[in-house]
């Protein structure tokens, strides 16, 4: 009777593991599997949540000012006659326009929030 109350430390046939070790291993595998499934579900839910929000983020102060300025009075930029806009680049609240005309090239830097021309740079060949 004393042998029945003691834990059985004999390995299972064909393995080096005892029944207790196998039971602990099964529990660990089940817990890790549940963590994986839960983690994937959380990531999928976060992706769906972000995608459903779309562009509903709060706009920056510069964007609000630009939207307000554009709605009340459109800004105008005087360019030379026969000039064309070759390219433009936006960096924060500043817009750079590359203008090409028969008189030569020019870059105009504009503050998008206020519509004011910050700088005009004439390009001259060397």
Protein Blocks (a to p, Z undefined) as FASTA:
>chain_A
ZZmmpccfbdcehiabdfklmmmmmmmmmmmmmmmmmmmmmmmmmmmmmmmnmmmbccdf
klmmmmmmmmmpccdddddehiacfbdcdehjaccdddddfkbccdddddfknopafbdc
ddddZZ
